[in-house]
Amino acid sequence: MLLRFLAEQDPGELVDGLTALGRGVVYGGAAIGPGIGIGLVVGNAITAMARQPEAAGMVRTTMFLGIAFTEALALFGFVLAFILS
Amino acid sequence: MDATPQVERSIALDLARHALYVAPAVVLVAGLVRGVDGAASAGLGVALAIANFLATATGLAWGARRSPATLAAVAMGGFVVRMGVLLGAMLLADALFGWVDVIVLGITLFAAHLGLLFWELRSVSLTLAAPGLRRDRSITPPTRTGPEGVTE
């Protein structure tokens, strides 16, 4: 039924639709890994700060950079989704 | 967690300072490759990268002042919000301004984000406890002296 529906569509519309779908999959898929990564970074940073409160400044420095580097992966998928046409 | 210095702010301001140094070169290269529209889009990309860093730093510093739970919530929620805001900003710029070259904007955003982080890493790895320092302003470690005053 789905194949029949797709066959009845204008080829241009089908390509546009699949491109939009692909963009969503690329962006969504690229955001999953960084989401997990940021969770790990923050979780471990909080554990470290709880164990050694005097090292909080150093831990937060590392955490900020860790978050920013992990976020770069999401930005990569984000840019790739825009480049897809 | 109140007594700790605002390290995120220091790093973000240092990143912004570095971005101001490289922005003219980035805009020039984009202008040579993609014309005036590309140059303007590259400038917008660098501005979005700086805004993203500053927003991250502000959120994390605020969360760290409150509690560890708030810090975790701000870090995870902030990621989702910032990605949404960046997507919205790019779509809005594309829809409102005809001159925006989305490909140049996206590539500049990614390259500026990663490049500035690697630049900042040089300073931070040198002085992890006091980020945002230039290499020439860094504190040299004290030398240890032996019993007869001989430097080891």
gemmi code that builds the backbone of each chain (N, CA, C; Angstrom):
import gemmi

chains = {
    "A": [
        ("MET", (0.836, -1.207, 0.000), (0.000, 0.000, 0.000), (0.879, 1.268, 0.000)),
        ("LEU", (1.927, 1.213, 0.821), (2.859, 2.354, 0.872), (3.578, 2.521, -0.464)),
        ("LEU", (3.977, 1.384, -1.061), (4.672, 1.446, -2.356), (3.747, 1.999, -3.438)),
        ("ARG", (2.491, 1.606, -3.365), (1.511, 2.097, -4.349), (1.324, 3.604, -4.199)),
        ("PHE", (1.254, 4.030, -2.948), (1.109, 5.459, -2.656), (2.330, 6.242, -3.178)),
        ("LEU", (3.517, 5.679, -2.940), (4.741, 6.349, -3.402), (4.807, 6.393, -4.923)),
        ("ALA", (4.347, 5.312, -5.565), (4.399, 5.254, -7.028), (3.474, 6.286, -7.659)),
        ("GLU", (2.416, 6.645, -6.928), (1.464, 7.623, -7.473), (1.958, 9.058, -7.324)),
        ("GLN", (2.997, 9.262, -6.538), (3.470, 10.627, -6.289), (4.311, 11.144, -7.455)),
        ("ASP", (4.365, 12.465, -7.526), (5.234, 13.116, -8.507), (6.695, 12.832, -8.100)),
        ("PRO", (7.561, 12.437, -9.029), (8.955, 12.104, -8.652), (9.667, 13.245, -7.925)),
        ("GLY", (9.407, 14.479, -8.315), (10.047, 15.628, -7.652), (9.650, 15.742, -6.196)),
        ("GLU", (8.363, 15.522, -5.940), (7.859, 15.593, -4.558), (8.458, 14.480, -3.711)),
        ("LEU", (8.565, 13.304, -4.345), (9.134, 12.163, -3.635), (10.581, 12.447, -3.228)),
        ("VAL", (11.353, 13.010, -4.161), (12.757, 13.323, -3.873), (12.845, 14.370, -2.767)),
        ("ASP", (11.996, 15.399, -2.874), (12.004, 16.442, -1.835), (11.657, 15.859, -0.467)),
        ("GLY", (10.655, 15.004, -0.462), (10.229, 14.401, 0.801), (11.304, 13.528, 1.402)),
        ("LEU", (11.916, 12.704, 0.545), (12.968, 11.820, 1.053), (14.191, 12.611, 1.504)),
        ("THR", (14.472, 13.733, 0.812), (15.594, 14.587, 1.239), (15.327, 15.166, 2.623)),
        ("ALA", (14.119, 15.639, 2.817), (13.763, 16.193, 4.135), (13.861, 15.124, 5.216)),
        ("LEU", (13.411, 13.915, 4.851), (13.486, 12.795, 5.789), (14.950, 12.476, 6.115)),
        ("GLY", (15.775, 12.470, 5.088), (17.204, 12.200, 5.271), (17.858, 13.237, 6.153)),
        ("ARG", (17.497, 14.503, 5.958), (18.046, 15.571, 6.805), (17.691, 15.336, 8.268)),
        ("GLY", (16.439, 14.982, 8.484), (15.994, 14.734, 9.857), (16.745, 13.571, 10.483)),
        ("VAL", (16.932, 12.501, 9.695), (17.630, 11.317, 10.213), (19.089, 11.660, 10.519)),
        ("VAL", (19.733, 12.417, 9.618), (21.142, 12.795, 9.830), (21.282, 13.652, 11.080)),
        ("TYR", (20.454, 14.675, 11.202), (20.571, 15.581, 12.347), (20.214, 14.873, 13.652)),
        ("GLY", (19.113, 14.128, 13.606), (18.687, 13.408, 14.811), (19.706, 12.365, 15.223)),
        ("GLY", (20.197, 11.609, 14.243), (21.186, 10.570, 14.536), (22.484, 11.149, 15.060)),
        ("ALA", (22.884, 12.288, 14.499), (24.138, 12.912, 14.927), (24.026, 13.533, 16.311)),
        ("ALA", (22.827, 13.788, 16.779), (22.657, 14.413, 18.097), (22.581, 13.385, 19.222)),
        ("ILE", (22.335, 12.111, 18.868), (22.187, 11.080, 19.912), (23.517, 10.846, 20.642)),
        ("GLY", (24.572, 10.631, 19.856), (25.891, 10.352, 20.445), (26.375, 11.467, 21.351)),
        ("PRO", (26.392, 12.718, 20.869), (26.791, 13.828, 21.748), (25.909, 13.961, 22.995)),
        ("GLY", (24.630, 13.645, 22.853), (23.747, 13.705, 24.027), (24.219, 12.748, 25.099)),
        ("ILE", (24.526, 11.516, 24.681), (25.036, 10.521, 25.632), (26.401, 10.975, 26.174)),
        ("GLY", (27.242, 11.483, 25.283), (28.590, 11.920, 25.682), (28.553, 13.038, 26.702)),
        ("ILE", (27.693, 14.020, 26.476), (27.597, 15.144, 27.421), (27.084, 14.645, 28.772)),
        ("GLY", (26.149, 13.704, 28.726), (25.656, 13.120, 29.975), (26.780, 12.455, 30.758)),
        ("LEU", (27.628, 11.717, 30.054), (28.759, 11.052, 30.722), (29.739, 12.081, 31.293)),
        ("VAL", (30.047, 13.111, 30.495), (30.997, 14.144, 30.936), (30.482, 14.828, 32.205)),
        ("VAL", (29.232, 15.250, 32.162), (28.670, 15.997, 33.299), (28.539, 15.092, 34.526)),
        ("GLY", (28.086, 13.861, 34.308), (27.932, 12.925, 35.429), (29.253, 12.690, 36.138)),
        ("ASN", (30.284, 12.437, 35.353), (31.597, 12.183, 35.965), (32.181, 13.443, 36.594)),
        ("ALA", (31.905, 14.604, 35.997), (32.392, 15.857, 36.584), (31.743, 16.101, 37.942)),
        ("ILE", (30.459, 15.824, 38.042), (29.763, 16.027, 39.323), (30.282, 15.055, 40.380)),
        ("THR", (30.543, 13.829, 39.958), (31.136, 12.854, 40.891), (32.493, 13.355, 41.386)),
        ("ALA", (33.296, 13.862, 40.453), (34.631, 14.357, 40.825), (34.532, 15.546, 41.771)),
        ("MET", (33.576, 16.452, 41.509), (33.422, 17.630, 42.383), (32.923, 17.235, 43.767)),
        ("ALA", (32.085, 16.188, 43.811), (31.606, 15.717, 45.113), (32.726, 15.067, 45.904)),
        ("ARG", (33.609, 14.356, 45.221), (34.726, 13.690, 45.902), (35.798, 14.685, 46.329)),
        ("GLN", (36.056, 15.671, 45.473), (37.127, 16.635, 45.745), (36.627, 18.054, 45.453)),
        ("PRO", (35.913, 18.638, 46.398), (35.344, 19.974, 46.155), (36.411, 21.035, 45.876)),
        ("GLU", (37.623, 20.852, 46.428), (38.674, 21.856, 46.214), (39.172, 21.866, 44.770)),
        ("ALA", (38.881, 20.802, 44.030), (39.317, 20.739, 42.626), (38.191, 21.136, 41.667)),
        ("ALA", (37.143, 21.763, 42.210), (35.968, 22.049, 41.378), (36.303, 22.941, 40.182)),
        ("GLY", (37.176, 23.933, 40.395), (37.535, 24.842, 39.297), (38.180, 24.099, 38.137)),
        ("MET", (39.093, 23.198, 38.484), (39.792, 22.432, 37.458), (38.834, 21.466, 36.754)),
        ("VAL", (37.961, 20.850, 37.549), (37.001, 19.892, 36.987), (36.039, 20.606, 36.044)),
        ("ARG", (35.598, 21.797, 36.449), (34.650, 22.534, 35.600), (35.310, 23.000, 34.310)),
        ("THR", (36.596, 23.329, 34.387), (37.330, 23.684, 33.162), (37.315, 22.526, 32.178)),
        ("THR", (37.673, 21.363, 32.689), (37.699, 20.170, 31.837), (36.298, 19.839, 31.338)),
        ("MET", (35.306, 20.007, 32.207), (33.923, 19.695, 31.834), (33.441, 20.615, 30.716)),
        ("PHE", (33.753, 21.906, 30.852), (33.317, 22.862, 29.824), (33.922, 22.497, 28.467)),
        ("LEU", (35.216, 22.204, 28.472), (35.871, 21.844, 27.211), (35.335, 20.515, 26.683)),
        ("GLY", (35.084, 19.576, 27.584), (34.528, 18.284, 27.169), (33.164, 18.449, 26.524)),
        ("ILE", (32.334, 19.274, 27.132), (31.000, 19.522, 26.568), (31.127, 20.171, 25.193)),
        ("ALA", (32.015, 21.166, 25.096), (32.161, 21.889, 23.826), (32.694, 20.975, 22.720)),
        ("PHE", (33.654, 20.118, 23.070), (34.185, 19.194, 22.053), (33.125, 18.184, 21.636)),
        ("THR", (32.363, 17.686, 22.595), (31.321, 16.713, 22.264), (30.241, 17.360, 21.401)),
        ("GLU", (29.976, 18.613, 21.701), (28.953, 19.336, 20.945), (29.364, 19.533, 19.486)),
        ("ALA", (30.673, 19.544, 19.239), (31.159, 19.707, 17.867), (30.664, 18.575, 16.969)),
        ("LEU", (30.499, 17.373, 17.562), (29.993, 16.243, 16.780), (28.556, 16.504, 16.330)),
        ("ALA", (27.766, 17.052, 17.241), (26.387, 17.379, 16.883), (26.355, 18.466, 15.813)),
        ("LEU", (27.267, 19.427, 15.925), (27.335, 20.496, 14.923), (27.718, 19.936, 13.559)),
        ("PHE", (28.551, 18.892, 13.566), (28.953, 18.279, 12.311), (27.722, 17.688, 11.597)),
        ("GLY", (26.914, 16.965, 12.333), (25.683, 16.415, 11.763), (24.719, 17.497, 11.340)),
        ("PHE", (24.689, 18.551, 12.122), (23.831, 19.702, 11.838), (24.207, 20.346, 10.495)),
        ("VAL", (25.502, 20.536, 10.308), (25.996, 21.139, 9.060), (25.769, 20.192, 7.890)),
        ("LEU", (25.997, 18.913, 8.133), (25.800, 17.905, 7.078), (24.341, 17.875, 6.631)),
        ("ALA", (23.436, 18.011, 7.580), (22.011, 18.025, 7.231), (21.671, 19.213, 6.347)),
        ("PHE", (22.338, 20.337, 6.565), (22.075, 21.519, 5.736), (22.699, 21.385, 4.355)),
        ("ILE", (23.858, 20.712, 4.327), (24.558, 20.580, 3.044), (23.800, 19.616, 2.126)),
        ("LEU", (23.094, 18.614, 2.719), (22.327, 17.668, 1.903), (21.278, 18.399, 1.079)),
        ("SER", (21.243, 18.114, -0.174), (20.221, 18.789, -1.003), (19.712, 17.841, -2.075)),
    ],
    "B": [
        ("MET", (29.868, 25.149, 46.227), (30.391, 25.353, 44.885), (30.477, 26.838, 44.537)),
        ("ASP", (30.132, 27.683, 45.531), (30.129, 29.122, 45.249), (31.529, 29.711, 45.151)),
        ("ALA", (32.453, 29.145, 45.964), (33.767, 29.771, 46.098), (34.641, 29.602, 44.863)),
        ("THR", (34.283, 28.684, 43.970), (35.140, 28.431, 42.809), (35.060, 29.592, 41.825)),
        ("PRO", (36.157, 29.870, 41.146), (36.130, 30.964, 40.177), (35.253, 30.616, 38.965)),
        ("GLN", (34.838, 31.654, 38.247), (33.976, 31.427, 37.086), (34.845, 31.044, 35.891)),
        ("VAL", (35.267, 29.794, 35.896), (36.198, 29.342, 34.859), (35.555, 29.330, 33.486)),
        ("GLU", (34.258, 28.995, 33.442), (33.568, 28.921, 32.138), (33.571, 30.289, 31.461)),
        ("ARG", (33.316, 31.322, 32.266), (33.273, 32.686, 31.727), (34.649, 33.077, 31.185)),
        ("SER", (35.670, 32.716, 31.946), (37.034, 33.041, 31.536), (37.384, 32.368, 30.205)),
        ("ILE", (37.022, 31.094, 30.085), (37.318, 30.361, 28.845), (36.520, 30.945, 27.685)),
        ("ALA", (35.232, 31.208, 27.917), (34.386, 31.713, 26.831), (34.858, 33.086, 26.346)),
        ("LEU", (35.275, 33.942, 27.289), (35.770, 35.267, 26.886), (37.082, 35.153, 26.114)),
        ("ASP", (37.905, 34.205, 26.529), (39.162, 33.978, 25.820), (38.887, 33.458, 24.404)),
        ("LEU", (37.900, 32.561, 24.293), (37.511, 32.047, 22.970), (36.994, 33.178, 22.087)),
        ("ALA", (36.193, 34.066, 22.682), (35.648, 35.195, 21.918), (36.768, 36.129, 21.448)),
        ("ARG", (37.765, 36.321, 22.326), (38.908, 37.174, 21.960), (39.680, 36.558, 20.788)),
        ("HIS", (39.891, 35.249, 20.863), (40.568, 34.558, 19.760), (39.746, 34.657, 18.476)),
        ("ALA", (38.435, 34.544, 18.630), (37.557, 34.601, 17.448), (37.651, 35.958, 16.761)),
        ("LEU", (37.788, 37.013, 17.560), (37.917, 38.352, 16.970), (39.212, 38.466, 16.160)),
        ("TYR", (40.245, 37.747, 16.596), (41.507, 37.773, 15.843), (41.360, 37.085, 14.488)),
        ("VAL", (40.676, 35.922, 14.476), (40.635, 35.125, 13.244), (39.468, 35.495, 12.325)),
        ("ALA", (38.465, 36.186, 12.867), (37.266, 36.488, 12.067), (37.587, 37.224, 10.761)),
        ("PRO", (38.436, 38.264, 10.765), (38.716, 38.940, 9.482), (39.303, 37.997, 8.432)),
        ("ALA", (40.196, 37.105, 8.845), (40.798, 36.163, 7.893), (39.747, 35.203, 7.355)),
        ("VAL", (38.874, 34.724, 8.236), (37.824, 33.781, 7.821), (36.887, 34.457, 6.815)),
        ("VAL", (36.498, 35.695, 7.139), (35.590, 36.438, 6.255), (36.263, 36.693, 4.905)),
        ("LEU", (37.543, 37.017, 4.950), (38.282, 37.287, 3.711), (38.345, 36.040, 2.826)),
        ("VAL", (38.673, 34.911, 3.423), (38.774, 33.658, 2.647), (37.403, 33.282, 2.078)),
        ("ALA", (36.372, 33.381, 2.909), (35.019, 33.059, 2.422), (34.603, 34.014, 1.319)),
        ("GLY", (34.991, 35.283, 1.450), (34.671, 36.267, 0.415), (35.374, 35.960, -0.896)),
        ("LEU", (36.604, 35.510, -0.812), (37.344, 35.177, -2.036), (36.751, 33.945, -2.718)),
        ("VAL", (36.261, 33.007, -1.896), (35.741, 31.750, -2.471), (34.304, 31.905, -2.945)),
        ("ARG", (33.442, 32.539, -2.125), (31.994, 32.567, -2.433), (31.427, 33.977, -2.616)),
        ("GLY", (32.262, 34.992, -2.678), (31.765, 36.344, -2.915), (31.300, 37.050, -1.650)),
        ("VAL", (30.596, 38.158, -1.859), (30.162, 38.990, -0.720), (29.184, 38.234, 0.175)),
        ("ASP", (28.282, 37.480, -0.450), (27.311, 36.710, 0.342), (28.016, 35.697, 1.237)),
        ("GLY", (29.038, 35.063, 0.673), (29.804, 34.084, 1.451), (30.531, 34.737, 2.610)),
        ("ALA", (31.091, 35.928, 2.357), (31.806, 36.647, 3.424), (30.854, 37.005, 4.558)),
        ("ALA", (29.681, 37.520, 4.204), (28.695, 37.886, 5.232), (28.228, 36.649, 5.992)),
        ("SER", (28.042, 35.549, 5.267), (27.600, 34.314, 5.927), (28.678, 33.781, 6.861)),
        ("ALA", (29.946, 33.902, 6.453), (31.048, 33.456, 7.308), (31.097, 34.290, 8.593)),
        ("GLY", (30.900, 35.601, 8.459), (30.853, 36.467, 9.645), (29.740, 36.061, 10.582)),
        ("LEU", (28.584, 35.733, 9.999), (27.447, 35.285, 10.811), (27.756, 33.953, 11.496)),
        ("GLY", (28.468, 33.082, 10.789), (28.845, 31.782, 11.370), (29.754, 31.941, 12.571)),
        ("VAL", (30.750, 32.813, 12.459), (31.666, 33.048, 13.579), (30.891, 33.661, 14.758)),
        ("ALA", (29.984, 34.586, 14.441), (29.185, 35.220, 15.503), (28.322, 34.185, 16.218)),
        ("LEU", (27.747, 33.257, 15.451), (26.924, 32.206, 16.078), (27.772, 31.291, 16.956)),
        ("ALA", (29.002, 30.998, 16.507), (29.897, 30.146, 17.310), (30.228, 30.824, 18.635)),
        ("ILE", (30.537, 32.121, 18.586), (30.853, 32.857, 19.827), (29.627, 32.888, 20.747)),
        ("ALA", (28.463, 33.179, 20.150), (27.237, 33.240, 20.957), (26.955, 31.895, 21.616)),
        ("ASN", (27.247, 30.818, 20.891), (27.034, 29.479, 21.441), (27.948, 29.223, 22.644)),
        ("PHE", (29.216, 29.618, 22.521), (30.161, 29.450, 23.641), (29.724, 30.278, 24.849)),
        ("LEU", (29.359, 31.522, 24.593), (28.968, 32.399, 25.703), (27.706, 31.887, 26.389)),
        ("ALA", (26.760, 31.374, 25.580), (25.525, 30.839, 26.171), (25.834, 29.607, 27.017)),
        ("THR", (26.714, 28.742, 26.516), (27.109, 27.551, 27.287), (27.752, 27.963, 28.606)),
        ("ALA", (28.690, 28.910, 28.526), (29.422, 29.341, 29.723), (28.480, 29.973, 30.739)),
        ("THR", (27.586, 30.816, 30.269), (26.649, 31.480, 31.182), (25.764, 30.457, 31.890)),
        ("GLY", (25.251, 29.518, 31.107), (24.376, 28.494, 31.686), (25.100, 27.622, 32.699)),
        ("LEU", (26.299, 27.174, 32.338), (27.038, 26.280, 33.244), (27.468, 27.002, 34.519)),
        ("ALA", (27.900, 28.268, 34.366), (28.315, 29.028, 35.558), (27.125, 29.235, 36.492)),
        ("TRP", (25.973, 29.523, 35.921), (24.767, 29.704, 36.737), (24.396, 28.397, 37.430)),
        ("GLY", (24.436, 27.305, 36.688), (24.100, 26.003, 37.260), (25.062, 25.587, 38.348)),
        ("ALA", (26.365, 25.881, 38.142), (27.379, 25.499, 39.136), (27.209, 26.281, 40.434)),
        ("ARG", (26.721, 27.518, 40.332), (26.493, 28.321, 41.543), (25.331, 27.761, 42.358)),
        ("ARG", (24.351, 27.158, 41.673), (23.150, 26.665, 42.368), (23.408, 25.336, 43.072)),
        ("SER", (23.491, 24.277, 42.287), (23.680, 22.940, 42.878), (24.150, 21.983, 41.794)),
        ("PRO", (24.701, 20.832, 42.183), (25.114, 19.856, 41.167), (23.956, 19.393, 40.284)),
        ("ALA", (22.780, 19.253, 40.881), (21.621, 18.811, 40.092), (21.262, 19.855, 39.032)),
        ("THR", (21.324, 21.135, 39.434), (21.035, 22.207, 38.468), (22.083, 22.225, 37.363)),
        ("LEU", (23.342, 21.983, 37.764), (24.427, 21.962, 36.771), (24.165, 20.889, 35.721)),
        ("ALA", (23.774, 19.681, 36.183), (23.486, 18.592, 35.250), (22.296, 18.945, 34.361)),
        ("ALA", (21.270, 19.522, 34.975), (20.072, 19.876, 34.208), (20.383, 20.936, 33.154)),
        ("VAL", (21.178, 21.932, 33.557), (21.527, 23.011, 32.620), (22.403, 22.473, 31.494)),
        ("ALA", (23.335, 21.574, 31.836), (24.227, 21.032, 30.800), (23.442, 20.225, 29.774)),
        ("MET", (22.549, 19.358, 30.249), (21.806, 18.505, 29.312), (20.714, 19.293, 28.593)),
        ("GLY", (19.963, 20.076, 29.356), (18.895, 20.880, 28.735), (19.462, 21.953, 27.828)),
        ("GLY", (20.592, 22.520, 28.249), (21.214, 23.575, 27.447), (21.659, 23.072, 26.091)),
        ("PHE", (22.131, 21.829, 26.051), (22.548, 21.234, 24.777), (21.362, 21.185, 23.802)),
        ("VAL", (20.239, 20.686, 24.277), (19.050, 20.577, 23.426), (18.587, 21.966, 22.987)),
        ("VAL", (18.543, 22.892, 23.955), (18.057, 24.245, 23.652), (18.982, 24.929, 22.643)),
        ("ARG", (20.293, 24.820, 22.870), (21.245, 25.505, 21.974), (21.209, 24.935, 20.560)),
        ("MET", (21.058, 23.608, 20.455), (20.953, 23.018, 19.121), (19.684, 23.509, 18.422)),
        ("GLY", (18.603, 23.596, 19.180), (17.352, 24.110, 18.623), (17.466, 25.560, 18.206)),
        ("VAL", (18.135, 26.359, 19.052), (18.299, 27.789, 18.738), (19.177, 27.962, 17.501)),
        ("LEU", (20.244, 27.161, 17.408), (21.117, 27.249, 16.227), (20.356, 26.874, 14.959)),
        ("LEU", (19.559, 25.793, 15.054), (18.750, 25.382, 13.895), (17.775, 26.488, 13.515)),
        ("GLY", (17.115, 27.043, 14.523), (16.171, 28.132, 14.272), (16.850, 29.349, 13.671)),
        ("ALA", (18.033, 29.682, 14.204), (18.760, 30.857, 13.695), (19.157, 30.665, 12.236)),
        ("MET", (19.609, 29.448, 11.912), (20.017, 29.214, 10.518), (18.818, 29.217, 9.581)),
        ("LEU", (17.718, 28.593, 10.004), (16.520, 28.581, 9.159), (15.955, 29.991, 9.002)),
        ("LEU", (15.978, 30.744, 10.107), (15.453, 32.116, 10.079), (16.311, 33.007, 9.179)),
        ("ALA", (17.622, 32.867, 9.317), (18.520, 33.674, 8.476), (18.333, 33.328, 7.011)),
        ("ASP", (18.138, 32.025, 6.743), (17.929, 31.590, 5.360), (16.617, 32.142, 4.807)),
        ("ALA", (15.589, 32.169, 5.654), (14.274, 32.620, 5.186), (14.195, 34.147, 5.084)),
        ("LEU", (14.830, 34.843, 6.041), (14.679, 36.313, 6.084), (15.644, 37.039, 5.148)),
        ("PHE", (16.884, 36.568, 5.131), (17.905, 37.276, 4.351), (18.256, 36.454, 3.119)),
        ("GLY", (18.095, 37.039, 1.976), (18.397, 36.324, 0.738), (19.880, 36.087, 0.526)),
        ("TRP", (20.714, 36.878, 1.217), (22.147, 36.788, 0.989), (22.834, 35.656, 1.738)),
        ("VAL", (22.107, 34.999, 2.626), (22.757, 33.983, 3.452), (23.077, 32.737, 2.622)),
        ("ASP", (24.356, 32.355, 2.646), (24.816, 31.125, 2.006), (24.887, 30.066, 3.105)),
        ("VAL", (23.873, 29.197, 3.127), (23.719, 28.270, 4.261), (24.914, 27.326, 4.383)),
        ("ILE", (25.466, 26.919, 3.247), (26.604, 25.977, 3.296), (27.814, 26.644, 3.946)),
        ("VAL", (28.118, 27.876, 3.511), (29.259, 28.605, 4.100), (29.002, 28.875, 5.582)),
        ("LEU", (27.773, 29.247, 5.888), (27.402, 29.523, 7.289), (27.624, 28.285, 8.163)),
        ("GLY", (27.148, 27.139, 7.691), (27.285, 25.906, 8.462), (28.729, 25.472, 8.616)),
        ("ILE", (29.458, 25.507, 7.508), (30.864, 25.075, 7.571), (31.668, 26.012, 8.467)),
        ("THR", (31.425, 27.315, 8.367), (32.139, 28.277, 9.212), (31.809, 28.060, 10.686)),
        ("LEU", (30.544, 27.808, 10.961), (30.118, 27.560, 12.346), (30.868, 26.361, 12.927)),
        ("PHE", (30.909, 25.282, 12.180), (31.585, 24.064, 12.659), (33.091, 24.289, 12.785)),
        ("ALA", (33.688, 24.877, 11.742), (35.146, 25.066, 11.746), (35.565, 26.047, 12.839)),
        ("ALA", (34.803, 27.115, 13.019), (35.139, 28.100, 14.060), (35.018, 27.470, 15.443)),
        ("HIS", (33.965, 26.692, 15.644), (33.749, 26.026, 16.935), (34.934, 25.124, 17.283)),
        ("LEU", (35.291, 24.261, 16.338), (36.359, 23.292, 16.607), (37.729, 23.968, 16.651)),
        ("GLY", (37.973, 24.883, 15.720), (39.273, 25.557, 15.672), (39.550, 26.371, 16.920)),
        ("LEU", (38.546, 27.112, 17.375), (38.728, 27.923, 18.583), (38.945, 27.043, 19.807)),
        ("LEU", (38.260, 25.906, 19.835), (38.450, 24.999, 20.981), (39.865, 24.457, 21.021)),
        ("PHE", (40.390, 24.071, 19.863), (41.761, 23.553, 19.839), (42.752, 24.644, 20.222)),
        ("TRP", (42.479, 25.867, 19.805), (43.356, 26.991, 20.172), (43.335, 27.187, 21.686)),
        ("GLU", (42.130, 27.172, 22.252), (41.995, 27.381, 23.689), (42.628, 26.240, 24.474)),
        ("LEU", (42.592, 25.060, 23.903), (43.153, 23.896, 24.580), (44.637, 24.077, 24.867)),
        ("ARG", (45.332, 24.788, 24.005), (46.760, 25.037, 24.220), (46.974, 25.812, 25.522)),
        ("SER", (46.155, 26.844, 25.739), (46.294, 27.635, 26.967), (45.856, 26.845, 28.180)),
        ("VAL", (44.718, 26.161, 28.042), (44.144, 25.481, 29.198), (44.996, 24.299, 29.626)),
        ("SER", (45.540, 23.571, 28.653), (46.348, 22.415, 29.021), (47.633, 22.844, 29.723)),
        ("LEU", (48.038, 24.088, 29.468), (49.246, 24.590, 30.122), (48.958, 24.934, 31.581)),
        ("THR", (47.813, 25.528, 31.831), (47.440, 25.942, 33.186), (46.003, 25.526, 33.431)),
        ("LEU", (45.787, 24.290, 33.756), (44.434, 23.754, 33.878), (43.630, 24.443, 34.974)),
        ("ALA", (44.319, 24.835, 36.041), (43.602, 25.441, 37.158), (43.270, 26.907, 36.910)),
        ("ALA", (43.951, 27.543, 35.957), (43.681, 28.956, 35.670), (43.518, 29.130, 34.171)),
        ("PRO", (42.358, 28.796, 33.631), (42.172, 28.809, 32.188), (42.130, 30.237, 31.639)),
        ("GLY", (42.228, 30.310, 30.357), (42.110, 31.613, 29.707), (43.395, 32.400, 29.701)),
        ("LEU", (44.486, 31.795, 30.146), (45.751, 32.519, 30.190), (46.486, 32.347, 28.869)),
        ("ARG", (47.148, 33.377, 28.446), (48.016, 33.234, 27.275), (49.268, 32.489, 27.704)),
        ("ARG", (49.906, 31.863, 26.734), (51.094, 31.072, 27.062), (52.179, 31.931, 27.699)),
        ("ASP", (52.332, 33.172, 27.190), (53.400, 34.018, 27.711), (53.065, 34.624, 29.066)),
        ("ARG", (51.757, 34.566, 29.447), (51.357, 35.098, 30.742), (51.261, 33.989, 31.790)),
        ("SER", (51.567, 32.765, 31.396), (51.350, 31.652, 32.311), (52.338, 31.706, 33.487)),
        ("ILE", (51.896, 31.063, 34.543), (52.727, 31.055, 35.748), (53.755, 29.944, 35.603)),
        ("THR", (55.013, 30.306, 35.788), (56.037, 29.264, 35.694), (56.082, 28.496, 37.014)),
        ("PRO", (56.210, 27.184, 36.932), (56.202, 26.399, 38.178), (57.430, 26.703, 39.020)),
        ("PRO", (57.297, 26.723, 40.342), (58.446, 27.026, 41.199), (59.503, 25.935, 41.090)),
        ("THR", (60.759, 26.368, 41.104), (61.838, 25.383, 41.011), (62.159, 24.867, 42.403)),
        ("ARG", (62.452, 23.596, 42.460), (62.792, 22.981, 43.745), (64.287, 23.141, 43.974)),
        ("THR", (64.648, 23.480, 45.180), (66.080, 23.621, 45.488), (66.491, 22.579, 46.507)),
        ("GLY", (67.704, 22.147, 46.372), (68.223, 21.137, 47.278), (68.687, 21.764, 48.580)),
        ("PRO", (69.254, 20.990, 49.481), (69.680, 21.501, 50.794), (70.756, 22.573, 50.705)),
        ("GLU", (71.589, 22.501, 49.679), (72.656, 23.507, 49.566), (72.256, 24.660, 48.648)),
        ("GLY", (70.983, 24.735, 48.355), (70.518, 25.816, 47.489), (70.751, 25.546, 46.011)),
        ("VAL", (71.120, 24.312, 45.685), (71.346, 23.950, 44.285), (70.013, 23.590, 43.652)),
        ("THR", (69.740, 24.197, 42.530), (68.482, 23.905, 41.845), (68.542, 22.505, 41.247)),
        ("GLU", (67.496, 21.711, 41.546), (67.473, 20.335, 41.031), (66.987, 20.321, 39.578)),
    ],
}
model = gemmi.Model(1)
for chain_id, residues in chains.items():
    chain = gemmi.Chain(chain_id)
    for i, (resn, *xyz) in enumerate(residues, 1):
        res = gemmi.Residue()
        res.name, res.seqid = resn, gemmi.SeqId(i, " ")
        for name, pos in zip(("N", "CA", "C"), xyz):
            atom = gemmi.Atom()
            atom.name, atom.element = name, gemmi.Element(name[0])
            atom.pos, atom.b_iso = gemmi.Position(*pos), 0.0
            res.add_atom(atom)
        chain.add_residue(res)
    model.add_chain(chain)
structure = gemmi.Structure()
structure.add_model(model)
structure.setup_entities()
